[in-house]
């Protein structure tokens, strides 16, 4: 997807499972690499995607997107199922780049908004979400996906 100062944002593949397991362990949620490989495959198979931020080692951040169709809306929404940056890499713009990249992916999937479930146990998520354009709506955090050229991200 892109690079900046040695940081690459790209689609995760099942081959990234060992690095994703290290990332999840750093976040306090250890997972088996084989199980993670299966989850990445399942996400891709159902129209979702996982994007990872990679610097010089294992992934330092991840965002997982699932496309959600709703009878009350004309266009689908992109549900951010996972958004995380390892503690040592926070406050360096990685989370913001992941949100920007997943916004592009959601637009390409036909989505007109991103949804994020607030997590009371995640320190700083509410502030980060507000800083990246998410607004509270109906118990979720919502970020409209504007058409290209109507406003900079």
Secondary structure, DSSP 8 states (H G I E B T S, - for coil): -EEETTEEEEE--GGGHHHHHHHHHHTT----HHHHHHHHHHHHHTT-EEEEEESSSSEEEEEEEEEE--TT-SS-EEEEEEEEE-GGGTTSSHHHHHHHHHHHHHHHTT-SEEEE---TTSTTHHHHHHHTT-EEETTEEEEE---TTTS--
